[in-house]
Amino acid sequence: MITRLCFLLGFALHGAASADPTQDANRVLGSLINVSGPEVKGAHDAEFVLIGHHAYIVSMANDVQPGENAEWPFVYCTLSVVDLKTMQVVKRVPMAKGGQAFQNATLPEGACFVPRIIQKDRNTVRTFFASEAPGKREAQSYYLDFDIRKLAFSNRLEKLKIRTRAGVFPMQPKRFYEDAVAAQGFRREPKDFGLYTIDSFKQFNGQTYVVMNNYPGGQNGLAILNKKRDTFTVVGHFNPAGPERLTEAAVNRLPDGTWLAICRQDGGTANYMFSTSPDGRTWSAPAYRDIVPNGGSSKPNFEKFNGLYYLGWQESTRVNGVSRSVFNIDVSPDGIAWQRKYRFATDKSFQYASFHQHEGTIYFTVTQGDSSPSRKERIMFGKLE
């Protein structure tokens, strides 16, 4: 007990928290760069990897109007390369668009949605995305490789796979749904779109974990990505038994080895709920926690840098009436005692952030905008600390 108190006292005294979280956040906001192309009217939900002196950032985009929607066939995926020394975009490369022909296949018409990215080997990053046309066909997730020497995508399009209790299948929403039904009697209505890997990839015990979710279906689970980077194995599901609709989550492992998930809620109180697991397979019923008293419906973050957990969550408070305009980052050495480090408050919004550390610096992407109600107009990139 004395050791723990000394540890927490050191955490409080050595600058983990901020004397002025809003002022510190404003300094960060002032240094961000826009990585979306000048033709882009709507952009959202970026993810990235950092290799050498460059960031490789994938995001959804469209050249028609602000925002994103799985029913918009003109939503495509794109990749931006940023030089970390100059903090300038050196190249933007189109990634995938409905109807695009590849050497071995042609994408069906529909939106290309929620891209993700991971380093595959020294010279290659692998990107993932879902091809969707709600109500017209079952969505399918794909992967494409990007050569970082040539700054070009492969011309081969490959289908991702999902492994469930029933076997290995093409990665489609119905397989994730059927596994939840078999595992825990999941009762929500099935959807033919909306299956994504929503959280950042995380490494534990030599394996790559990620949160899978079905946004329109209100379904969440933990998965492992295999070493070939072509199959997601569903480990466990965490869904409420009650009426709450939990749609997106972020997870991490605590010092004692247990898992903790923070889950977005749509409808109801709109506040985040938390679920725990001893092994990633069986999860507690999601419940509220005092550390997040007034959450708003949006994607959370749960990372660990330099021995501290970083919990990012959207506050329901609005700046000038703008949705998703306040975002908090709280830090903790143990996942129990939390202190505020940043409070981003801007009428440009601060939503769907992603954070990664590279060579001692924490970088991040975030969706922002100027005038549309959704503020989903561009992807910004910069240094947190």
C-alpha positions as CSV (number, residue, x, y, z in Angstrom):
1,M,0.0,0.0,0.0
2,I,2.8,2.4,0.9
3,T,4.6,1.6,-2.4
4,R,1.5,2.3,-4.4
5,L,0.9,5.7,-2.6
6,C,4.5,6.7,-3.3
7,F,4.1,5.7,-6.9
8,L,0.9,7.8,-7.3
9,L,2.5,10.7,-5.5
10,G,5.4,10.6,-7.9
11,F,2.9,10.5,-10.8
12,A,1.2,13.6,-9.5
13,L,4.4,15.6,-8.8
14,H,6.4,14.9,-12.0
15,G,4.2,16.7,-14.5
16,A,2.0,13.8,-15.8
17,A,-1.0,16.0,-15.5
18,S,-1.2,19.6,-16.7
19,A,-1.7,22.8,-14.7
20,D,-3.8,24.1,-17.7
21,P,-5.0,21.3,-19.9
22,T,-6.8,23.7,-22.3
23,Q,-3.8,26.0,-22.8
24,D,-1.6,22.9,-23.5
25,A,-4.1,21.6,-25.9
26,N,-4.3,25.0,-27.7
27,R,-0.6,24.9,-28.2
28,V,-0.9,21.5,-29.9
29,L,-3.8,22.6,-32.1
30,G,-1.8,25.6,-33.4
31,S,0.9,23.3,-35.0
32,L,-1.3,20.8,-36.9
33,I,-1.1,20.4,-40.6
34,N,-3.8,19.4,-43.1
35,V,-3.0,16.1,-44.9
36,S,-6.2,16.0,-47.0
37,G,-6.0,16.9,-50.7
38,P,-7.3,20.3,-51.9
39,E,-10.0,18.5,-53.9
40,V,-11.4,16.8,-50.7
41,K,-14.7,18.1,-49.4
42,G,-15.3,15.4,-46.8
43,A,-12.9,13.3,-44.7
44,H,-13.0,11.2,-41.6
45,D,-11.5,8.5,-39.4
46,A,-7.8,8.4,-40.2
47,E,-5.2,5.9,-39.0
48,F,-1.5,5.8,-39.5
49,V,1.9,4.2,-39.0
50,L,5.3,5.8,-38.5
51,I,8.4,4.4,-40.2
52,G,11.8,6.1,-40.4
53,H,11.2,9.8,-41.1
54,H,7.7,9.4,-42.5
55,A,4.1,9.0,-41.5
56,Y,1.7,6.9,-43.7
57,I,-1.8,8.1,-43.1
58,V,-5.0,6.5,-44.4
59,S,-8.4,8.0,-44.3
60,M,-11.9,8.1,-45.9
61,A,-12.5,11.0,-48.3
62,N,-14.9,12.3,-50.9
63,D,-14.8,15.2,-53.3
64,V,-18.6,16.0,-53.2
65,Q,-19.6,17.2,-49.8
66,P,-18.6,17.3,-46.1
67,G,-19.1,14.1,-44.0
68,E,-19.2,10.4,-44.8
69,N,-21.8,7.8,-45.1
70,A,-21.7,4.1,-46.0
71,E,-24.5,4.8,-48.5
72,W,-22.5,7.3,-50.5
73,P,-20.8,5.4,-53.3
74,F,-18.4,8.3,-53.9
75,V,-16.6,7.8,-50.6
76,Y,-13.1,6.4,-51.2
77,C,-9.9,5.7,-49.3
78,T,-6.6,7.5,-49.7
79,L,-3.1,7.6,-48.3
80,S,-1.0,10.6,-47.4
81,V,2.8,10.5,-46.8
82,V,4.2,13.1,-44.4
83,D,7.9,13.9,-43.9
84,L,8.3,14.1,-40.1
85,K,11.3,16.3,-40.3
86,T,9.6,19.1,-42.3
87,M,6.0,18.2,-41.3
88,Q,4.9,18.5,-44.9
89,V,2.9,16.2,-47.1
90,V,5.3,14.7,-49.7
91,K,2.7,12.6,-51.6
92,R,-1.0,11.7,-51.7
93,V,-1.9,8.3,-53.2
94,P,-5.4,7.1,-54.1
95,M,-6.0,3.8,-52.4
96,A,-9.4,2.3,-53.2
97,K,-12.7,3.4,-54.8
98,G,-15.9,1.6,-55.8
99,G,-15.7,0.2,-59.3
100,Q,-11.8,0.3,-59.4
101,A,-10.2,-2.4,-61.5
102,F,-7.2,-4.2,-60.1
103,Q,-5.0,-6.9,-61.8
104,N,-7.0,-9.7,-60.2
105,A,-10.3,-8.2,-59.3
106,T,-12.6,-5.3,-59.6
107,L,-14.2,-3.6,-56.5
108,P,-18.0,-3.6,-56.6
109,E,-19.7,-0.2,-56.6
110,G,-20.2,1.2,-53.2
111,A,-18.4,3.1,-50.5
112,C,-14.8,2.2,-49.4
113,F,-15.0,2.7,-45.7
114,V,-12.9,2.9,-42.5
115,P,-9.3,2.3,-43.7
116,R,-6.7,0.9,-41.4
117,I,-2.9,0.4,-41.8
118,I,-0.1,-1.7,-40.3
119,Q,3.5,-2.3,-41.1
120,K,3.9,-5.6,-42.8
121,D,7.7,-5.7,-43.3
122,R,10.6,-3.4,-43.7
123,N,9.4,-2.0,-47.1
124,T,5.7,-2.6,-47.0
125,V,2.6,-1.4,-45.2
126,R,-0.7,-3.2,-45.5
127,T,-3.9,-1.3,-45.7
128,F,-7.4,-2.6,-44.9
129,F,-10.9,-1.3,-45.8
130,A,-14.5,-2.3,-46.1
131,S,-16.4,-2.2,-49.4
132,E,-20.1,-1.4,-48.6
133,A,-23.5,-0.9,-50.3
134,P,-26.1,-1.1,-47.4
135,G,-29.2,-3.0,-48.3
136,K,-27.8,-4.1,-51.7
137,R,-25.1,-6.7,-50.8
138,E,-23.1,-8.1,-47.9
139,A,-20.1,-5.9,-47.2
140,Q,-16.6,-7.3,-47.7
141,S,-13.3,-6.2,-46.2
142,Y,-10.1,-6.2,-48.3
143,Y,-6.4,-5.5,-48.0
144,L,-3.9,-3.7,-50.3
145,D,-0.1,-3.5,-49.9
146,F,1.8,-0.3,-50.3
147,D,5.5,-0.2,-51.2
148,I,7.1,2.6,-49.2
149,R,10.2,2.6,-51.5
150,K,8.1,3.2,-54.7
151,L,5.3,5.1,-52.9
152,A,2.8,3.0,-54.8
153,F,0.1,0.4,-54.1
154,S,0.2,-3.1,-55.4
155,N,-2.2,-3.8,-58.2
156,R,-3.5,-6.9,-56.5
157,L,-6.7,-6.7,-54.3
158,E,-7.2,-9.4,-51.7
159,K,-10.1,-10.4,-49.5
160,L,-9.6,-10.4,-45.8
161,K,-10.8,-13.3,-43.8
162,I,-12.4,-13.8,-40.4
163,R,-12.0,-16.8,-38.1
164,T,-14.9,-17.5,-35.7
165,R,-16.0,-20.6,-33.7
166,A,-17.6,-21.9,-36.9
167,G,-14.5,-21.6,-39.1
168,V,-12.7,-19.3,-41.5
169,F,-14.7,-17.1,-43.9
170,P,-14.5,-14.0,-46.0
171,M,-14.6,-11.1,-43.6
172,Q,-18.2,-10.0,-43.7
173,P,-20.6,-8.6,-41.1
174,K,-22.8,-11.7,-41.0
175,R,-19.9,-13.9,-39.7
176,F,-19.1,-11.5,-36.9
177,Y,-22.8,-11.4,-36.0
178,E,-23.3,-15.1,-36.1
179,D,-20.4,-15.6,-33.7
180,A,-21.8,-13.1,-31.2
181,V,-25.1,-14.9,-31.3
182,A,-23.4,-18.3,-30.7
183,A,-21.1,-16.9,-28.0
184,Q,-23.5,-14.8,-25.9
185,G,-27.0,-14.9,-27.5
186,F,-26.6,-11.5,-29.1
187,R,-30.1,-10.2,-30.0
188,R,-29.7,-7.1,-32.0
189,E,-30.8,-7.0,-35.7
190,P,-28.1,-8.2,-38.1
191,K,-26.7,-5.7,-40.6
192,D,-25.2,-6.3,-44.0
193,F,-22.5,-3.5,-43.5
194,G,-20.6,-1.9,-40.7
195,L,-17.9,-4.4,-39.7
196,Y,-14.7,-2.5,-39.0
197,T,-11.5,-2.8,-37.0
198,I,-12.0,0.5,-35.1
199,D,-9.3,0.8,-32.5
200,S,-5.5,1.0,-33.2
201,F,-3.5,-2.2,-33.5
202,K,-1.8,-3.1,-30.2
203,Q,0.9,-5.6,-29.4
204,F,0.7,-7.9,-26.4
205,N,2.8,-11.1,-25.8
206,G,3.9,-11.2,-29.4
207,Q,0.4,-11.0,-30.9
208,T,-1.5,-8.2,-32.6
209,Y,-4.8,-7.3,-31.1
210,V,-7.6,-5.0,-32.3
211,V,-11.2,-4.1,-31.5
212,M,-13.7,-5.2,-34.1
213,N,-17.1,-3.6,-34.2
214,N,-20.3,-3.3,-36.2
215,Y,-21.3,0.3,-35.9
216,P,-24.9,0.1,-37.2
217,G,-25.4,-3.2,-35.4
218,G,-24.1,-2.0,-32.0
219,Q,-21.7,-4.9,-31.7
220,N,-18.2,-5.1,-30.2
221,G,-15.4,-7.7,-29.9
222,L,-11.7,-8.3,-29.5
223,A,-9.7,-10.0,-32.3
224,I,-6.2,-11.1,-33.1
225,L,-4.6,-10.4,-36.5
226,N,-2.5,-13.3,-37.7
227,K,1.2,-13.0,-38.6
228,K,0.4,-13.2,-42.4
229,R,-1.8,-10.1,-41.8
230,D,-4.8,-11.6,-43.7
231,T,-7.1,-13.1,-41.1
232,F,-8.8,-11.7,-38.0
233,T,-9.6,-14.2,-35.3
234,V,-12.4,-13.2,-32.9
235,V,-11.3,-13.7,-29.3
236,G,-14.3,-12.5,-27.4
237,H,-17.4,-10.3,-27.5
238,F,-18.4,-7.5,-25.1
239,N,-21.9,-6.3,-25.5
240,P,-24.5,-5.2,-22.9
241,A,-27.4,-7.4,-21.9
242,G,-29.5,-4.3,-21.5
243,P,-30.9,-1.7,-24.0
244,E,-27.6,0.3,-24.3
245,R,-26.3,0.5,-27.9
246,L,-22.5,0.3,-27.7
247,T,-20.9,0.9,-31.0
248,E,-17.1,1.6,-30.9
249,A,-14.5,0.8,-28.3
250,A,-10.8,1.1,-27.4
251,V,-8.9,-1.5,-25.2
252,N,-5.7,-1.9,-23.3
253,R,-4.2,-4.2,-20.7
254,L,-3.7,-3.1,-17.2
255,P,-0.6,-3.8,-15.0
256,D,-2.2,-6.9,-13.5
257,G,-2.8,-8.3,-17.0
258,T,-6.6,-7.8,-17.2
259,W,-8.2,-6.1,-20.1
260,L,-10.2,-2.8,-19.9
261,A,-12.4,-1.5,-22.7
262,I,-14.0,1.9,-23.0
263,C,-17.1,1.8,-25.2
264,R,-19.0,4.5,-27.1
265,Q,-22.7,4.7,-26.5
266,D,-25.2,5.9,-29.1
267,G,-28.6,7.0,-27.7
268,G,-29.5,6.6,-24.1
269,T,-27.2,8.7,-21.9
270,A,-24.6,8.9,-24.7
271,N,-22.0,8.4,-22.0
272,Y,-19.2,5.9,-22.3
273,M,-19.4,2.5,-20.6
274,F,-16.5,0.2,-19.5
275,S,-16.0,-3.6,-19.6
276,T,-13.3,-5.7,-18.1
277,S,-11.9,-9.2,-18.9
278,P,-9.3,-11.5,-17.3
279,D,-8.4,-13.1,-20.6
280,G,-10.0,-11.1,-23.5
281,R,-12.6,-13.9,-24.0
282,T,-15.1,-13.4,-21.3
283,W,-16.1,-9.8,-20.4
284,S,-18.0,-8.1,-17.6
285,A,-21.3,-6.4,-18.3
286,P,-20.5,-2.8,-19.5
287,A,-20.9,-0.2,-16.7
288,Y,-20.4,3.5,-16.2
289,R,-17.3,4.8,-14.3
290,D,-16.9,8.1,-12.5
291,I,-13.8,9.0,-14.4
292,V,-16.0,9.8,-17.4
293,P,-19.0,11.8,-16.1
294,N,-20.3,13.5,-19.3
295,G,-19.2,11.6,-22.3
296,G,-20.6,12.3,-25.8
297,S,-21.1,9.8,-28.5
298,S,-17.8,9.4,-30.4
299,K,-14.8,7.0,-30.8
300,P,-12.6,6.9,-27.7
301,N,-8.8,6.2,-27.4
302,F,-6.9,4.1,-24.9
303,E,-3.2,4.0,-25.4
304,K,0.0,3.6,-23.2
305,F,3.1,5.7,-23.7
306,N,6.1,6.0,-21.5
307,G,4.5,4.0,-18.7
308,L,1.3,6.1,-18.6
309,Y,-2.1,5.2,-19.9
310,Y,-3.7,7.8,-22.1
311,L,-7.6,7.8,-22.1
312,G,-9.1,10.0,-24.8
313,W,-12.9,10.7,-24.7
314,Q,-15.4,13.1,-26.2
315,E,-17.1,15.4,-23.8
316,S,-20.8,16.2,-24.3
317,T,-20.1,19.9,-23.8
318,R,-20.2,22.0,-27.0
319,V,-18.2,25.0,-28.1
320,N,-20.4,27.4,-30.0
321,G,-23.0,24.7,-30.4
322,V,-20.7,22.4,-32.4
323,S,-20.9,18.7,-31.9
324,R,-17.7,16.8,-30.9
325,S,-15.9,20.1,-30.0
326,V,-14.5,19.1,-26.6
327,F,-12.1,16.1,-26.2
328,N,-10.3,15.2,-23.0
329,I,-7.1,13.2,-22.5
330,D,-6.6,11.8,-19.0
331,V,-3.5,9.9,-17.9
332,S,-2.8,7.3,-15.3
333,P,0.0,5.0,-14.2
334,D,-2.3,2.1,-13.4
335,G,-5.7,2.6,-15.0
336,I,-7.2,3.5,-11.7
337,A,-6.1,7.0,-10.6
338,W,-6.6,9.5,-13.5
339,Q,-5.6,13.1,-14.0
340,R,-6.4,15.6,-16.8
341,K,-3.5,16.2,-19.3
342,Y,-5.3,17.9,-22.3
343,R,-8.7,19.4,-22.9
344,F,-9.2,20.2,-26.6
345,A,-12.0,22.7,-27.1
346,T,-12.5,24.1,-30.5
347,D,-15.4,24.9,-32.8
348,K,-13.5,23.1,-35.6
349,S,-14.3,19.9,-33.6
350,F,-11.8,17.4,-32.3
351,Q,-13.0,13.9,-33.2
352,Y,-11.9,10.4,-34.2
353,A,-8.3,10.9,-33.1
354,S,-5.5,8.3,-33.3
355,F,-2.2,8.4,-31.4
356,H,1.1,6.6,-31.9
357,Q,4.6,7.1,-30.5
358,H,7.8,7.1,-32.6
359,E,11.3,7.8,-31.6
360,G,10.2,9.5,-28.4
361,T,7.4,11.7,-29.9
362,I,3.7,11.1,-29.8
363,Y,2.0,11.9,-33.1
364,F,-1.7,12.0,-33.8
365,T,-4.4,12.4,-36.5
366,V,-7.8,14.0,-36.0
367,T,-10.9,14.9,-38.0
368,Q,-11.8,18.6,-38.2
369,G,-13.8,21.1,-40.2
370,D,-14.9,24.7,-40.5
371,S,-18.6,25.1,-41.3
372,S,-20.5,21.8,-41.9
373,P,-22.6,20.5,-39.0
374,S,-20.5,17.3,-38.8
375,R,-17.2,19.2,-39.2
376,K,-15.9,16.2,-41.2
377,E,-13.9,18.1,-43.8
378,R,-10.3,17.3,-43.5
379,I,-7.7,15.2,-41.6
380,M,-5.1,17.0,-39.5
381,F,-1.8,15.6,-38.3
382,G,0.7,16.8,-35.7
383,K,2.7,16.2,-32.5
384,L,1.0,15.7,-29.1
385,E,4.2,15.8,-27.1
